[in-house]
Amino acid sequence: MRVFPVYTPKLIVKHVRIFLTGVIWVKDLGRLEFANGKFLLPKQSLPKIKQVILELNELIEAQHSEAETA
C-alpha cells in the first residue's frame, strides 16, 4: 500500500500504471483499490470519492490512448 499525503492525480496515475493492481491511501479520500490498471468504484461511497475515481480513470485512459498513438 502506498500512501499519498496530497491528492496529486498525475503521480497516482503513474503509480497505478506501473503496478496495475493494489491499494493506495490518499489523505482526505481514504483507501482506493485498483485492478488491471483501473480504479474500482466501491458500491457505497461519498460523491467526492466517486468523482475522484472517475477523474483518475479518465486520466489513465487518456495516457493509454496517447501511448497507443505515439
Buried (B, 14 or more C-beta within 10 A) or exposed (E): EEEBEEBEBEEBBBBBBEEEEBEBEBEEBEEBEBEEBBBEEBEEBEEEBEEBBEBBBEBBEEBEEEEEEE
